[in-house]
Amino acid sequence: MVVDEDHLQRVVIDGMLKASVSLDIMTADFKAMLVPTPAPGVSRRGSRNAPSIVHHLVKLAQKGVEVRLLHAGVPSGPALRELKRLLPGVKGSGGSFVVRRCPRLHTKTVIVDACAMYLGSANLTGAGLGAKSARRRNFEMGIWTHASGLIDSVLSEFNMLWEGQRCEDCQRKDFCPVPLEEPRL
């Protein structure tokens, strides 16, 4: 079980940032949260000079990791600006970083290398994943698992959404400007 501030260490630092093959993320909200990685014994929160999650995801893609991020809304302004600035550096690296949007998505899931998974309540934001101070972060809860059957089932659902298999019968098309819209960079 992962609760509150444990999300930053367990889901982000020990999970997402250690991906070596693939990283699949579903979240309702996507912001350029800061991910401090200080020396042992130093507080990991409050560092305004820390790189954002966008920076880390781009670095993973540059190392050859396939990063897929499916989210519901438009990324925050800082996240979009950073994507525009950093994504061109991914081309030719052997990896990829693709962002798509489905306005109906409300799931919060991180799947690392198809063998470890977070499934819970936290969005890809500083308040959700414990990167904010105790007074500013959300109360969140989820599970971290290596249960292959559960991971395969969730990854199957992710792939159906990612490939647009639910778009044709969706009754919210009028609110979806472009099915599986990728951000305009």
N, CA, C and O atoms as a DFTB+ gen file, in Angstrom:
740 C
 N C O
     1  1       0.840      -1.176       0.000
     2  2       0.000       0.000       0.000
     3  2       0.890       1.246       0.000
     4  3       1.915       1.292       0.680
     5  1       0.484       2.238      -0.764
     6  2       1.207       3.500      -0.851
     7  2       0.259       4.595      -0.356
     8  3      -0.864       4.720      -0.846
     9  1       0.717       5.385       0.615
    10  2      -0.137       6.417       1.209
    11  2       0.595       7.759       1.203
    12  3       1.780       7.841       1.527
    13  1      -0.139       8.802       0.827
    14  2       0.300      10.197       0.904
    15  2       1.713      10.429       0.376
    16  3       1.990      10.138      -0.788
    17  1       2.620      10.954       1.221
    18  2       3.946      11.362       0.739
    19  2       4.806      10.201       0.254
    20  3       5.806      10.429      -0.428
    21  1       4.445       8.963       0.586
    22  2       5.198       7.793       0.097
    23  2       5.126       7.660      -1.422
    24  3       5.960       6.989      -2.028
    25  1       4.124       8.304      -2.040
    26  2       3.986       8.236      -3.495
    27  2       5.243       8.736      -4.212
    28  3       5.682       8.129      -5.189
    29  1       5.816       9.829      -3.736
    30  2       6.978      10.400      -4.427
    31  2       8.111       9.385      -4.507
    32  3       8.666       9.160      -5.582
    33  1       8.455       8.779      -3.391
    34  2       9.565       7.834      -3.379
    35  2       9.213       6.532      -4.107
    36  3       9.952       6.093      -4.988
    37  1       8.105       5.928      -3.744
    38  2       7.792       4.585      -4.253
    39  2       7.316       4.589      -5.698
    40  3       7.745       3.744      -6.483
    41  1       6.443       5.515      -6.067
    42  2       5.878       5.509      -7.409
    43  2       6.775       6.245      -8.398
    44  3       7.017       5.757      -9.502
    45  1       7.267       7.420      -8.005
    46  2       8.043       8.231      -8.943
    47  2       9.519       7.826      -8.952
    48  3      10.032       7.381      -9.979
    49  1      10.190       7.974      -7.834
    50  2      11.651       7.775      -7.801
    51  2      12.043       6.304      -7.951
    52  3      12.896       5.972      -8.774
    53  1      11.425       5.421      -7.161
    54  2      11.770       3.997      -7.237
    55  2      11.014       3.261      -8.332
    56  3      11.363       2.127      -8.659
    57  1       9.991       3.876      -8.904
    58  2       9.192       3.250      -9.946
    59  2       9.441       3.864     -11.313
    60  3      10.221       3.338     -12.107
    61  1       8.773       4.980     -11.582
    62  2       8.823       5.600     -12.901
    63  2      10.244       5.876     -13.386
    64  3      10.590       5.569     -14.527
    65  1      11.064       6.459     -12.509
    66  2      12.401       6.873     -12.943
    67  2      13.354       5.703     -13.157
    68  3      14.461       5.892     -13.660
    69  1      12.934       4.495     -12.781
    70  2      13.778       3.311     -12.976
    71  2      13.332       2.482     -14.178
    72  3      13.863       1.396     -14.406
    73  1      12.367       2.977     -14.946
    74  2      11.909       2.254     -16.133
    75  2      13.073       2.059     -17.096
    76  3      13.883       2.964     -17.293
    77  1      13.150       0.876     -17.693
    78  2      14.229       0.612     -18.643
    79  2      13.705       0.221     -20.027
    80  3      14.456       0.269     -21.001
    81  1      12.436      -0.162     -20.129
    82  2      11.863      -0.575     -21.407
    83  2      10.642       0.273     -21.753
    84  3      10.562       0.846     -22.840
    85  1       9.691       0.347     -20.819
    86  2       8.448       1.062     -21.106
    87  2       7.889       1.698     -19.832
    88  3       8.127       1.233     -18.717
    89  1       7.146       2.768     -20.042
    90  2       6.466       3.454     -18.950
    91  2       5.126       3.930     -19.488
    92  3       5.066       4.797     -20.360
    93  1       4.049       3.351     -18.958
    94  2       2.694       3.686     -19.390
    95  2       1.985       4.369     -18.229
    96  3       1.913       3.823     -17.128
    97  1       1.460       5.572     -18.481
    98  2       0.858       6.384     -17.428
    99  2      -0.536       6.805     -17.866
   100  3      -0.729       7.291     -18.980
   101  1      -1.516       6.611     -16.968
   102  2      -2.856       7.158     -17.163
   103  2      -3.134       8.065     -15.973
   104  3      -2.938       7.670     -14.823
   105  1      -3.592       9.280     -16.253
   106  2      -3.869      10.248     -15.197
   107  2      -4.907      11.243     -15.694
   108  3      -4.940      11.579     -16.878
   109  1      -5.744      11.707     -14.794
   110  2      -6.720      12.720     -15.174
   111  2      -6.051      14.085     -15.336
   112  3      -6.461      14.883     -16.179
   113  1      -5.029      14.350     -14.534
   114  2      -4.380      15.665     -14.509
   115  2      -2.877      15.495     -14.671
   116  3      -2.285      14.593     -14.078
   117  1      -2.258      16.351     -15.467
   118  2      -0.830      16.261     -15.754
   119  2      -0.212      17.647     -15.606
   120  3      -0.528      18.570     -16.356
   121  1       0.673      17.771     -14.625
   122  2       1.379      19.029     -14.394
   123  2       2.880      18.770     -14.361
   124  3       3.317      17.630     -14.207
   125  1       3.656      19.821     -14.503
   126  2       5.116      19.719     -14.500
   127  2       5.631      19.707     -13.066
   128  3       6.392      20.590     -12.669
   129  1       5.222      18.712     -12.293
   130  2       5.653      18.628     -10.893
   131  2       7.164      18.504     -10.799
   132  3       7.802      17.882     -11.649
   133  1       7.730      19.100      -9.758
   134  2       9.169      19.023      -9.542
   135  2       9.501      17.716      -8.834
   136  3       8.796      17.292      -7.918
   137  1      10.592      17.082      -9.273
   138  2      11.008      15.803      -8.700
   139  2      12.421      15.953      -8.150
   140  3      13.396      15.694      -8.855
   141  1      12.530      16.366      -6.909
   142  2      13.851      16.514      -6.302
   143  2      14.510      15.157      -6.096
   144  3      13.849      14.187      -5.724
   145  1      15.793      15.093      -6.333
   146  2      16.559      13.870      -6.098
   147  2      17.822      14.239      -5.325
   148  3      18.921      14.182      -5.875
   149  1      17.674      14.624      -4.035
   150  2      18.812      15.104      -3.252
   151  2      19.679      13.982      -2.696
   152  3      19.375      12.798      -2.837
   153  1      20.738      14.389      -2.078
   154  2      21.626      13.446      -1.391
   155  2      20.919      12.883      -0.168
   156  3      20.002      13.516       0.354
   157  1      21.325      11.710       0.299
   158  2      20.697      11.123       1.494
   159  2      20.748      12.095       2.671
   160  3      21.746      12.783       2.884
   161  1      19.649      12.137       3.433
   162  2      19.580      12.986       4.611
   163  2      19.125      14.404       4.332
   164  3      18.957      15.188       5.266
   165  1      18.920      14.755       3.061
   166  2      18.483      16.099       2.699
   167  2      17.015      16.032       2.306
   168  3      16.604      15.116       1.594
   169  1      16.225      16.990       2.763
   170  2      14.799      17.009       2.432
   171  2      14.612      17.019       0.930
   172  3      15.295      17.753       0.217
   173  1      13.683      16.201       0.449
   174  2      13.461      16.111      -0.992
   175  2      12.382      17.064      -1.475
   176  3      12.160      17.159      -2.682
   177  1      11.708      17.765      -0.591
   178  2      10.653      18.695      -0.989
   179  2      11.157      20.136      -0.900
   180  3      12.116      20.435      -0.188
   181  1      10.499      21.000      -1.627
   182  2      10.771      22.416      -1.514
   183  2      11.905      22.920      -2.390
   184  3      12.244      24.101      -2.325
   185  1      12.494      22.074      -3.197
   186  2      13.590      22.513      -4.047
   187  2      13.041      23.058      -5.363
   188  3      12.567      22.305      -6.214
   189  1      13.113      24.362      -5.511
   190  2      12.597      24.990      -6.734
   191  2      13.520      24.754      -7.929
   192  3      13.127      25.004      -9.068
   193  1      14.737      24.277      -7.684
   194  2      15.674      24.018      -8.772
   195  2      15.627      22.582      -9.270
   196  3      16.373      22.215     -10.178
   197  1      14.758      21.769      -8.685
   198  2      14.652      20.371      -9.081
   199  2      14.074      20.272     -10.494
   200  3      13.252      21.098     -10.889
   201  1      14.503      19.266     -11.250
   202  2      13.927      19.080     -12.591
   203  2      12.475      18.607     -12.485
   204  3      12.087      17.974     -11.503
   205  1      11.692      18.919     -13.495
   206  2      10.287      18.520     -13.492
   207  2      10.142      17.079     -13.967
   208  3      11.083      16.488     -14.497
   209  1       8.959      16.529     -13.770
   210  2       8.673      15.180     -14.246
   211  2       8.803      15.120     -15.762
   212  3       9.202      14.087     -16.299
   213  1       8.478      16.199     -16.463
   214  2       8.620      16.225     -17.924
   215  2      10.084      15.994     -18.295
   216  3      10.379      15.201     -19.188
   217  1      10.999      16.681     -17.615
   218  2      12.434      16.500     -17.851
   219  2      12.821      15.030     -17.662
   220  3      13.521      14.453     -18.494
   221  1      12.360      14.434     -16.566
   222  2      12.692      13.039     -16.282
   223  2      12.115      12.094     -17.341
   224  3      12.784      11.147     -17.755
   225  1      10.887      12.344     -17.778
   226  2      10.279      11.481     -18.787
   227  2      11.008      11.587     -20.121
   228  3      11.196      10.587     -20.813
   229  1      11.415      12.798     -20.478
   230  2      12.192      12.982     -21.706
   231  2      13.537      12.265     -21.596
   232  3      13.977      11.629     -22.553
   233  1      14.187      12.361     -20.448
   234  2      15.472      11.663     -20.239
   235  2      15.299      10.153     -20.390
   236  3      16.143       9.488     -20.991
   237  1      14.206       9.608     -19.846
   238  2      13.944       8.182     -20.009
   239  2      13.802       7.829     -21.486
   240  3      14.378       6.846     -21.952
   241  1      13.033       8.636     -22.224
   242  2      12.851       8.383     -23.658
   243  2      14.187       8.462     -24.396
   244  3      14.440       7.672     -25.304
   245  1      15.039       9.409     -24.011
   246  2      16.356       9.525     -24.646
   247  2      17.238       8.310     -24.377
   248  3      18.152       8.016     -25.147
   249  1      16.959       7.603     -23.275
   250  2      17.704       6.382     -22.947
   251  2      17.110       5.153     -23.620
   252  3      17.593       4.039     -23.414
   253  1      16.054       5.346     -24.431
   254  2      15.464       4.231     -25.157
   255  2      14.159       3.698     -24.601
   256  3      13.635       2.712     -25.119
   257  1      13.611       4.324     -23.552
   258  2      12.357       3.873     -22.953
   259  2      11.180       4.394     -23.779
   260  3      11.183       5.541     -24.224
   261  1      10.177       3.542     -23.978
   262  2       8.946       3.954     -24.637
   263  2       8.010       4.509     -23.563
   264  3       7.509       3.765     -22.720
   265  1       7.777       5.835     -23.602
   266  2       6.939       6.508     -22.607
   267  2       5.618       6.884     -23.274
   268  3       5.595       7.591     -24.281
   269  1       4.512       6.396     -22.688
   270  2       3.180       6.741     -23.182
   271  2       2.402       7.346     -22.025
   272  3       2.264       6.736     -20.965
   273  1       1.898       8.554     -22.243
   274  2       1.148       9.278     -21.215
   275  2      -0.233       9.602     -21.762
   276  3      -0.371      10.355     -22.726
   277  1      -1.251       9.027     -21.135
   278  2      -2.638       9.263     -21.520
   279  2      -3.303      10.032     -20.379
   280  3      -3.299       9.576     -19.236
   281  1      -3.868      11.185     -20.685
   282  2      -4.449      12.028     -19.644
   283  2      -5.739      12.661     -20.143
   284  3      -6.058      12.600     -21.331
   285  1      -6.477      13.271     -19.219
   286  2      -7.811      13.766     -19.555
   287  2      -7.834      15.210     -20.033
   288  3      -8.544      15.525     -20.989
   289  1      -7.093      16.076     -19.408
   290  2      -7.174      17.498     -19.731
   291  2      -5.952      17.972     -20.476
   292  3      -5.063      17.190     -20.814
   293  1      -5.922      19.251     -20.722
   294  2      -4.738      19.856     -21.327
   295  2      -3.662      19.931     -20.240
   296  3      -3.956      20.353     -19.121
   297  1      -2.423      19.530     -20.544
   298  2      -1.368      19.650     -19.520
   299  2      -1.251      21.102     -19.049
   300  3      -1.648      22.024     -19.761
   301  1      -0.711      21.295     -17.864
   302  2      -0.516      22.647     -17.358
   303  2       0.370      23.433     -18.315
   304  3       1.115      22.849     -19.103
   305  1       0.286      24.767     -18.244
   306  2       1.109      25.624     -19.103
   307  2       2.595      25.306     -19.000
   308  3       3.256      25.158     -20.028
   309  1       3.146      25.196     -17.779
   310  2       4.566      24.845     -17.667
   311  2       4.894      23.482     -18.284
   312  3       5.957      23.316     -18.882
   313  1       3.998      22.515     -18.145
   314  2       4.246      21.195     -18.736
   315  2       4.263      21.295     -20.258
   316  3       5.127      20.705     -20.906
   317  1       3.317      22.035     -20.835
   318  2       3.290      22.193     -22.297
   319  2       4.533      22.909     -22.813
   320  3       5.109      22.504     -23.823
   321  1       4.947      23.967     -22.126
   322  2       6.150      24.693     -22.552
   323  2       7.380      23.782     -22.505
   324  3       8.217      23.806     -23.408
   325  1       7.476      22.984     -21.448
   326  2       8.627      22.093     -21.324
   327  2       8.581      20.971     -22.361
   328  3       9.617      20.586     -22.905
   329  1       7.392      20.447     -22.633
   330  2       7.258      19.439     -23.690
   331  2       7.715      20.007     -25.026
   332  3       8.447      19.353     -25.768
   333  1       7.282      21.220     -25.328
   334  2       7.654      21.861     -26.597
   335  2       9.161      22.052     -26.705
   336  3       9.742      21.895     -27.779
   337  1       9.785      22.392     -25.588
   338  2      11.224      22.635     -25.582
   339  2      12.043      21.345     -25.616
   340  3      13.082      21.297     -26.276
   341  1      11.593      20.297     -24.915
   342  2      12.408      19.102     -24.740
   343  2      12.102      17.941     -25.688
   344  3      12.993      17.141     -25.978
   345  1      10.865      17.830     -26.177
   346  2      10.520      16.667     -26.990
   347  2      11.343      16.514     -28.268
   348  3      11.632      15.383     -28.659
   349  1      11.732      17.599     -28.933
   350  2      12.568      17.387     -30.129
   351  2      13.860      16.619     -29.829
   352  3      14.408      15.982     -30.729
   353  1      14.357      16.663     -28.597
   354  2      15.569      15.944     -28.226
   355  2      15.388      14.447     -28.121
   356  3      16.368      13.723     -27.952
   357  1      14.146      13.956     -28.216
   358  2      13.878      12.522     -28.121
   359  2      14.080      11.838     -29.468
   360  3      14.453      10.666     -29.514
   361  1      13.841      12.546     -30.554
   362  2      13.926      11.954     -31.887
   363  2      15.292      11.322     -32.125
   364  3      16.326      11.921     -31.831
   365  1      15.284      10.121     -32.653
   366  2      16.516       9.423     -32.982
   367  2      17.215       8.788     -31.796
   368  3      18.338       8.300     -31.924
   369  1      16.551       8.787     -30.620
   370  2      17.196       8.263     -29.418
   371  2      16.916       6.778     -29.196
   372  3      17.516       6.151     -28.324
   373  1      16.000       6.220     -29.990
   374  2      15.624       4.827     -29.792
   375  2      14.419       4.669     -28.898
   376  3      13.786       3.614     -28.892
   377  1      14.091       5.703     -28.140
   378  2      12.912       5.680     -27.288
   379  2      11.850       6.586     -27.875
   380  3      12.011       7.122     -28.971
   381  1      10.771       6.753     -27.143
   382  2       9.716       7.652     -27.594
   383  2       8.992       8.205     -26.378
   384  3       9.005       7.607     -25.302
   385  1       8.368       9.345     -26.566
   386  2       7.549       9.962     -25.534
   387  2       6.329      10.535     -26.241
   388  3       6.423      11.555     -26.923
   389  1       5.183       9.879     -26.077
   390  2       3.959      10.302     -26.741
   391  2       2.921      10.627     -25.680
   392  3       2.720       9.871     -24.730
   393  1       2.264      11.769     -25.861
   394  2       1.227      12.236     -24.947
   395  2      -0.083      12.280     -25.729
   396  3      -0.153      12.877     -26.803
   397  1      -1.114      11.648     -25.187
   398  2      -2.437      11.678     -25.804
   399  2      -3.463      12.055     -24.753
   400  3      -3.228      11.950     -23.549
   401  1      -4.627      12.506     -25.260
   402  2      -5.664      12.981     -24.348
   403  2      -7.004      12.334     -24.649
   404  3      -7.427      12.250     -25.802
   405  1      -7.662      11.879     -23.597
   406  2      -9.034      11.372     -23.656
   407  2      -9.793      12.063     -22.522
   408  3      -9.554      11.757     -21.354
   409  1     -10.699      12.985     -22.841
   410  2     -11.383      13.746     -21.803
   411  2     -12.164      12.907     -20.789
   412  3     -12.453      13.398     -19.698
   413  1     -12.510      11.670     -21.110
   414  2     -13.262      10.827     -20.174
   415  2     -12.369      10.096     -19.180
   416  3     -12.864       9.535     -18.202
   417  1     -11.086      10.094     -19.413
   418  2     -10.168       9.332     -18.569
   419  2     -10.130       9.889     -17.149
   420  3      -9.977      11.094     -16.949
   421  1     -10.269       9.013     -16.180
   422  2     -10.150       9.421     -14.782
   423  2      -9.251       8.467     -14.009
   424  3      -9.044       8.648     -12.809
   425  1      -8.721       7.467     -14.675
   426  2      -7.867       6.444     -14.080
   427  2      -6.505       7.021     -13.710
   428  3      -5.982       7.905     -14.388
   429  1      -5.945       6.504     -12.623
   430  2      -4.594       6.885     -12.211
   431  2      -3.779       5.601     -12.103
   432  3      -3.947       4.822     -11.165
   433  1      -2.897       5.393     -13.070
   434  2      -2.120       4.168     -13.150
   435  2      -0.741       4.466     -13.707
   436  3      -0.587       5.296     -14.602
   437  1       0.260       3.783     -13.170
   438  2       1.619       3.828     -13.706
   439  2       2.067       2.381     -13.858
   440  3       2.039       1.613     -12.896
   441  1       2.481       2.009     -15.068
   442  2       2.972       0.656     -15.318
   443  2       4.417       0.772     -15.790
   444  3       4.696       1.407     -16.807
   445  1       5.324       0.161     -15.053
   446  2       6.760       0.240     -15.327
   447  2       7.242      -1.089     -15.916
   448  3       7.151      -2.135     -15.274
   449  1       7.750      -1.030     -17.134
   450  2       8.330      -2.198     -17.813
   451  2       7.378      -3.390     -17.849
   452  3       7.828      -4.535     -17.899
   453  1       6.077      -3.141     -17.824
   454  2       5.034      -4.173     -17.858
   455  2       5.175      -5.199     -16.736
   456  3       4.627      -6.297     -16.832
   457  1       5.910      -4.850     -15.667
   458  2       6.087      -5.824     -14.578
   459  2       5.873      -5.237     -13.187
   460  3       5.918      -5.974     -12.202
   461  1       5.643      -3.938     -13.081
   462  2       5.339      -3.302     -11.793
   463  2       4.291      -2.228     -12.071
   464  3       4.308      -1.587     -13.122
   465  1       3.374      -2.038     -11.110
   466  2       2.282      -1.116     -11.368
   467  2       1.814      -0.414     -10.094
   468  3       1.749      -1.003      -9.015
   469  1       1.493       0.865     -10.264
   470  2       0.770       1.634      -9.249
   471  2      -0.651       1.785      -9.755
   472  3      -0.867       2.120     -10.920
   473  1      -1.609       1.543      -8.896
   474  2      -3.012       1.745      -9.205
   475  2      -3.624       2.419      -7.984
   476  3      -3.663       1.835      -6.902
   477  1      -4.100       3.649      -8.158
   478  2      -4.596       4.370      -6.998
   479  2      -5.289       5.656      -7.345
   480  3      -5.874       5.791      -8.419
   481  1      -5.222       6.605      -6.430
   482  2      -5.983       7.849      -6.560
   483  2      -5.162       9.040      -7.046
   484  3      -5.743      10.066      -7.402
   485  1      -3.833       8.940      -7.074
   486  2      -2.976      10.104      -7.321
   487  2      -2.823      10.448      -8.802
   488  3      -2.484       9.594      -9.622
   489  1      -3.081      11.719      -9.128
   490  2      -2.797      12.246     -10.458
   491  2      -1.305      12.524     -10.596
   492  3      -0.566      12.489      -9.612
   493  1      -0.868      12.801     -11.821
   494  2       0.534      13.127     -12.093
   495  2       0.754      14.615     -11.812
   496  3       0.997      15.414     -12.716
   497  1       0.658      14.956     -10.524
   498  2       0.850      16.321     -10.045
   499  2       1.656      16.269      -8.753
   500  3       1.740      15.222      -8.112
   501  1       2.241      17.382      -8.377
   502  2       2.987      17.446      -7.132
   503  2       2.121      17.193      -5.914
   504  3       2.545      16.512      -4.980
   505  1       0.907      17.736      -5.914
   506  2      -0.003      17.521      -4.781
   507  2      -0.453      16.065      -4.717
   508  3      -0.648      15.521      -3.630
   509  1      -0.616      15.442      -5.865
   510  2      -1.060      14.054      -5.897
   511  2       0.029      13.066      -5.531
   512  3      -0.220      12.107      -4.800
   513  1       1.232      13.291      -6.033
   514  2       2.308      12.313      -5.846
   515  2       3.272      12.688      -4.727
   516  3       4.394      12.185      -4.686
   517  1       2.857      13.551      -3.834
   518  2       3.612      13.805      -2.616
   519  2       4.822      14.695      -2.745
   520  3       5.669      14.701      -1.852
   521  1       4.938      15.456      -3.832
   522  2       6.085      16.344      -4.005
   523  2       5.859      17.714      -3.365
   524  3       6.759      18.553      -3.371
   525  1       4.689      17.943      -2.823
   526  2       4.388      19.192      -2.124
   527  2       4.571      18.992      -0.624
   528  3       4.712      17.863      -0.155
   529  1       4.569      20.083       0.118
   530  2       4.696      19.997       1.583
   531  2       3.463      19.319       2.176
   532  3       2.431      19.202       1.515
   533  1       3.577      18.882       3.408
   534  2       2.487      18.168       4.082
   535  2       1.190      18.973       4.099
   536  3       0.106      18.390       4.075
   537  1       1.280      20.273       4.139
   538  2       0.083      21.123       4.190
   539  2      -0.539      21.357       2.823
   540  3      -1.665      21.846       2.727
   541  1       0.189      21.009       1.758
   542  2      -0.297      21.313       0.408
   543  2      -0.592      20.081      -0.441
   544  3      -1.205      20.201      -1.502
   545  1      -0.172      18.911       0.002
   546  2      -0.404      17.728      -0.826
   547  2      -1.760      17.108      -0.504
   548  3      -2.338      17.337       0.559
   549  1      -2.241      16.324      -1.449
   550  2      -3.523      15.641      -1.295
   551  2      -3.376      14.419      -0.393
   552  3      -2.271      13.924      -0.172
   553  1      -4.487      13.950       0.113
   554  2      -4.524      12.675       0.825
   555  2      -4.777      11.617      -0.254
   556  3      -5.857      11.567      -0.843
   557  1      -3.788      10.786      -0.500
   558  2      -3.853       9.813      -1.596
   559  2      -3.569       8.414      -1.081
   560  3      -2.946       8.227      -0.036
   561  1      -4.046       7.432      -1.844
   562  2      -3.815       6.051      -1.480
   563  2      -3.828       5.196      -2.748
   564  3      -4.574       5.470      -3.688
   565  1      -3.001       4.170      -2.757
   566  2      -2.987       3.256      -3.886
   567  2      -2.194       2.014      -3.548
   568  3      -1.752       1.826      -2.414
   569  1      -2.023       1.174      -4.545
   570  2      -1.231      -0.045      -4.360
   571  2      -0.096      -0.065      -5.358
   572  3      -0.215       0.455      -6.467
   573  1       0.999      -0.666      -4.954
   574  2       2.139      -0.938      -5.831
   575  2       2.217      -2.455      -5.896
   576  3       2.293      -3.120      -4.863
   577  1       2.199      -3.003      -7.103
   578  2       2.138      -4.460      -7.235
   579  2       3.024      -4.972      -8.367
   580  3       3.363      -4.247      -9.302
   581  1       3.379      -6.226      -8.247
   582  2       4.081      -6.960      -9.301
   583  2       3.218      -8.118      -9.791
   584  3       3.715      -9.006     -10.485
   585  1       1.929      -8.121      -9.440
   586  2       1.003      -9.196      -9.811
   587  2       0.769      -9.169     -11.330
   588  3       0.056      -8.306     -11.842
   589  1       1.374     -10.115     -12.030
   590  2       1.371     -10.093     -13.494
   591  2      -0.031     -10.154     -14.099
   592  3      -0.291      -9.481     -15.096
   593  1      -0.934     -10.938     -13.525
   594  2      -2.288     -11.011     -14.061
   595  2      -3.009      -9.677     -13.989
   596  3      -3.681      -9.278     -14.940
   597  1      -2.875      -8.994     -12.877
   598  2      -3.496      -7.682     -12.702
   599  2      -2.855      -6.660     -13.642
   600  3      -3.556      -5.871     -14.276
   601  1      -1.544      -6.676     -13.729
   602  2      -0.837      -5.746     -14.622
   603  2      -1.260      -5.979     -16.065
   604  3      -1.528      -5.023     -16.791
   605  1      -1.323      -7.238     -16.490
   606  2      -1.734      -7.545     -17.870
   607  2      -3.146      -7.039     -18.153
   608  3      -3.406      -6.516     -19.237
   609  1      -4.061      -7.188     -17.193
   610  2      -5.438      -6.718     -17.379
   611  2      -5.499      -5.204     -17.509
   612  3      -6.196      -4.679     -18.377
   613  1      -4.777      -4.508     -16.654
   614  2      -4.774      -3.041     -16.709
   615  2      -4.081      -2.564     -17.989
   616  3      -4.541      -1.612     -18.620
   617  1      -2.991      -3.209     -18.374
   618  2      -2.285      -2.836     -19.603
   619  2      -3.162      -3.069     -20.838
   620  3      -3.085      -2.312     -21.805
   621  1      -3.982      -4.099     -20.804
   622  2      -4.918      -4.355     -21.898
   623  2      -5.930      -3.213     -22.009
   624  3      -6.225      -2.744     -23.108
   625  1      -6.456      -2.771     -20.873
   626  2      -7.384      -1.628     -20.866
   627  2      -6.682      -0.365     -21.361
   628  3      -7.245       0.400     -22.144
   629  1      -5.452      -0.151     -20.900
   630  2      -4.665       1.006     -21.346
   631  2      -4.545       0.984     -22.873
   632  3      -4.799       1.990     -23.536
   633  1      -4.158      -0.166     -23.422
   634  2      -3.959      -0.271     -24.870
   635  2      -5.243      -0.021     -25.644
   636  3      -5.206       0.608     -26.701
   637  1      -6.390      -0.503     -25.140
   638  2      -7.671      -0.239     -25.811
   639  2      -7.947       1.271     -25.862
   640  3      -8.374       1.792     -26.892
   641  1      -7.702       1.962     -24.752
   642  2      -7.898       3.405     -24.735
   643  2      -6.883       4.101     -25.634
   644  3      -7.241       4.985     -26.411
   645  1      -5.638       3.710     -25.530
   646  2      -4.542       4.330     -26.293
   647  2      -4.792       4.227     -27.796
   648  3      -4.525       5.168     -28.542
   649  1      -5.304       3.085     -28.230
   650  2      -5.537       2.842     -29.657
   651  2      -6.883       3.370     -30.139
   652  3      -7.192       3.268     -31.326
   653  1      -7.690       3.934     -29.239
   654  2      -8.952       4.537     -29.631
   655  2     -10.090       3.557     -29.833
   656  3     -11.074       3.890     -30.493
   657  1      -9.983       2.359     -29.284
   658  2     -11.020       1.353     -29.492
   659  2     -12.345       1.723     -28.839
   660  3     -13.379       1.146     -29.177
   661  1     -12.334       2.657     -27.926
   662  2     -13.588       3.076     -27.280
   663  2     -14.133       4.371     -27.872
   664  3     -15.216       4.809     -27.482
   665  1     -13.424       4.987     -28.790
   666  2     -13.846       6.281     -29.343
   667  2     -15.118       6.186     -30.186
   668  3     -15.982       7.059     -30.099
   669  1     -15.239       5.146     -30.991
   670  2     -16.361       5.053     -31.915
   671  2     -17.716       5.063     -31.208
   672  3     -18.646       5.730     -31.662
   673  1     -17.834       4.328     -30.102
   674  2     -19.099       4.240     -29.390
   675  2     -19.246       5.273     -28.269
   676  3     -20.243       5.259     -27.546
   677  1     -18.280       6.154     -28.120
   678  2     -18.302       7.127     -27.031
   679  2     -19.430       8.137     -27.253
   680  3     -19.559       8.711     -28.334
   681  1     -20.224       8.338     -26.237
   682  2     -21.318       9.294     -26.342
   683  2     -20.910      10.685     -25.858
   684  3     -21.764      11.552     -25.673
   685  1     -19.632      10.897     -25.655
   686  2     -19.123      12.208     -25.254
   687  2     -18.309      12.846     -26.377
   688  3     -17.550      13.785     -26.135
   689  1     -18.461      12.341     -27.604
   690  2     -17.685      12.855     -28.734
   691  2     -17.854      14.364     -28.919
   692  3     -16.920      15.049     -29.335
   693  1     -19.043      14.877     -28.612
   694  2     -19.291      16.307     -28.782
   695  2     -18.398      17.157     -27.884
   696  3     -18.178      18.338     -28.156
   697  1     -17.882      16.552     -26.809
   698  2     -17.018      17.273     -25.874
   699  2     -15.549      16.965     -26.108
   700  3     -14.681      17.515     -25.430
   701  1     -15.273      16.107     -27.042
   702  2     -13.905      15.682     -27.336
   703  2     -13.489      16.343     -28.640
   704  3     -13.919      15.901     -29.705
   705  1     -12.663      17.392     -28.594
   706  2     -12.331      18.122     -29.815
   707  2     -11.734      17.227     -30.902
   708  3     -12.103      17.341     -32.071
   709  1     -10.828      16.353     -30.527
   710  2     -10.216      15.411     -31.461
   711  2      -9.943      14.139     -30.665
   712  3      -9.219      14.188     -29.670
   713  1     -10.499      13.009     -31.074
   714  2     -10.223      11.779     -30.310
   715  2      -8.727      11.529     -30.186
   716  3      -7.982      11.648     -31.159
   717  1      -8.304      11.186     -28.995
   718  2      -6.899      10.926     -28.692
   719  2      -5.978      12.034     -29.167
   720  3      -4.911      11.785     -29.730
   721  1      -6.407      13.243     -28.931
   722  2      -5.654      14.427     -29.324
   723  2      -4.292      14.456     -28.641
   724  3      -4.184      14.237     -27.435
   725  1      -3.273      14.724     -29.415
   726  2      -1.934      14.930     -28.861
   727  2      -1.722      16.438     -28.766
   728  3      -2.257      17.185     -29.585
   729  1      -0.947      16.900     -27.777
   730  2      -0.798      18.354     -27.615
   731  2      -0.130      18.997     -28.824
   732  3       0.777      18.433     -29.437
   733  1      -0.605      20.184     -29.141
   734  2       0.013      20.930     -30.251
   735  2       1.278      21.572     -29.743
   736  3       1.255      22.458     -28.888
   737  1       2.381      21.106     -30.289
   738  2       3.675      21.640     -29.871
   739  2       4.183      22.478     -30.972
   740  3       5.269      23.047     -30.865
